[in-house]
Amino acid sequence: MLSRRNFLSKFGWLSLWGTIGGLFMDKWFMPQGVSAKSNPKGLDTAEKYHQESKHSPLNIFTRIREPQPPLFKKYPASEKFKLPQDFKWTGISVEEAIVKRRSKRNFAPKPLSLKELSCLLHYAGGITDTHRGLRAAPSAGALYPIEIYPVIHRVEGIKPGIYHYSIEDHSLELLKTGDYRQKLSEYCLGQETAGRSAVAFIITAIFARTKWKYQHRAYRYVLIEAGGIGENIYLSAESMGLGACAVGAFFDDQINKELEIDGLKESAILVMVVGR
Ligand SMILES: Cc1cc2nc3c(=O)[nH]c(=O)nc-3n(C[C@H](O)[C@H](O)[C@H](O)COP(=O)(O)O)c2cc1C
């Protein structure tokens, strides 16, 4: 595990040079040439995106030309584990969970049960209306761009490793076995909580699912939806007597590489850690 001092010595210099470099990049490169012409208001990337993805009476019509991307990602060659379908939990009220919820970063070494993992995934983003295929968290146009990859450190009856949550049949697909505690902490900028947790849920987005209908506005929706799933995990963990924490600070490309996703069509956007 990376201590605070190790983290600073590993990444401190990097960020210092990054900051200095960033200041000069801004001063010397940003206001000139292309950016000055195409970006006369001097907006940063986020401001520019927000302005350009606003609805106006002229652009509310959606143009769907391509075939719809599939709603489910599948790993047909992977070993599959069916998760228990018993989601009954006599937890606290949703109001109580909202009030009591706090981000928890220290966890006991005791593992989660299979039922706890199963419930966390079901309440995070599982199918809650089998008739219509609707899920626990709302999704713009019911297009469900989010995928969940549990990195299991300590769950009874499951080998540690990286899995994909197959929402369609509520099962886990094994991507790779191994102890990822140290690596995940490093990927999360040295945050030890990622390795201390019993399970870390890497939340990714397949942007094309939402872009298919909402074009340039899709990116807003995808991030909002990740937040909804993150909150579901916070509240269900609270109700089950577990702790959770959102982790937004991570080296994107290192996580994408570990998951073997390209970081463009599909990219990690949030990590949620859970433990006892
Ligand atoms: C988008 C997002 C990213 C976050 N990233 C981190 C993180 O990288 N590390 C961390 O320890 N906490 C992270 N948090 C948790 C916040 O620090 C926490 O929610 C905040 O301090 C308020 O505390 P509370 O959640 O206990 O109410 C994140 C929260 C959100 C919503």
The ligand as an SDF file (V2000), in Angstrom:
LIG
                    3D

 31 33  0  0  0  0  0  0  0  0999 V2000
  -17.7320   12.8990   -7.7350 C   0  0  0  0  0  0  0  0  0  0  0  0
  -17.1100   12.5980   -6.3980 C   0  0  0  0  0  0  0  0  0  0  0  0
  -15.7730   12.2520   -6.3310 C   0  0  0  0  0  0  0  0  0  0  0  0
  -15.1950   11.9570   -5.1100 C   0  0  0  0  0  0  0  0  0  0  0  0
  -13.9040   11.5460   -5.0890 N   0  0  0  0  0  0  0  0  0  0  0  0
  -13.3400   11.1860   -3.9090 C   0  0  0  0  0  0  0  0  0  0  0  0
  -12.0170   10.6720   -3.8770 C   0  0  0  0  0  0  0  0  0  0  0  0
  -11.3440   10.5330   -4.8910 O   0  0  0  0  0  0  0  0  0  0  0  0
  -11.5280   10.3170   -2.6770 N   0  0  0  0  0  0  0  0  0  0  0  0
  -12.2420   10.4200   -1.5230 C   0  0  0  0  0  0  0  0  0  0  0  0
  -11.7240   10.0600   -0.4590 O   0  0  0  0  0  0  0  0  0  0  0  0
  -13.5050   10.9030   -1.5200 N   0  0  0  0  0  0  0  0  0  0  0  0
  -14.0740   11.2760   -2.6840 C   0  0  0  0  0  0  0  0  0  0  0  0
  -15.3770   11.7070   -2.7110 N   0  0  0  0  0  0  0  0  0  0  0  0
  -16.1590   11.7930   -1.4600 C   0  0  0  0  0  0  0  0  0  0  0  0
  -16.2530   13.2350   -0.9630 C   0  0  0  0  0  0  0  0  0  0  0  0
  -15.0020   13.6270   -0.4370 O   0  0  0  0  0  0  0  0  0  0  0  0
  -17.3500   13.3190    0.0930 C   0  0  0  0  0  0  0  0  0  0  0  0
  -18.5860   13.0240   -0.4940 O   0  0  0  0  0  0  0  0  0  0  0  0
  -17.4100   14.7060    0.7510 C   0  0  0  0  0  0  0  0  0  0  0  0
  -16.2760   14.9410    1.5220 O   0  0  0  0  0  0  0  0  0  0  0  0
  -18.6520   14.8660    1.6120 C   0  0  0  0  0  0  0  0  0  0  0  0
  -18.6480   13.8940    2.6490 O   0  0  0  0  0  0  0  0  0  0  0  0
  -19.8290   12.8170    2.8300 P   0  0  0  0  0  0  0  0  0  0  0  0
  -19.9090   11.9950    1.5670 O   0  0  0  0  0  0  0  0  0  0  0  0
  -19.4110   11.9750    4.0030 O   0  0  0  0  0  0  0  0  0  0  0  0
  -21.0990   13.5550    3.0810 O   0  0  0  0  0  0  0  0  0  0  0  0
  -15.9600   12.0240   -3.9120 C   0  0  0  0  0  0  0  0  0  0  0  0
  -17.3080   12.3790   -3.9900 C   0  0  0  0  0  0  0  0  0  0  0  0
  -17.8780   12.6470   -5.2050 C   0  0  0  0  0  0  0  0  0  0  0  0
  -19.3420   12.9860   -5.2600 C   0  0  0  0  0  0  0  0  0  0  0  0
  1  2  1  0
  2  3  1  0
  2 30  2  0
  3  4  2  0
  4  5  1  0
  4 28  1  0
  5  6  2  0
  6  7  1  0
  6 13  1  0
  7  8  2  0
  7  9  1  0
  9 10  1  0
 10 11  2  0
 10 12  1  0
 12 13  2  0
 13 14  1  0
 14 15  1  0
 14 28  1  0
 15 16  1  0
 16 17  1  0
 16 18  1  0
 18 19  1  0
 18 20  1  0
 20 21  1  0
 20 22  1  0
 22 23  1  0
 23 24  1  0
 24 25  2  0
 24 26  1  0
 24 27  1  0
 28 29  2  0
 29 30  1  0
 30 31  1  0
M  END
$$$$
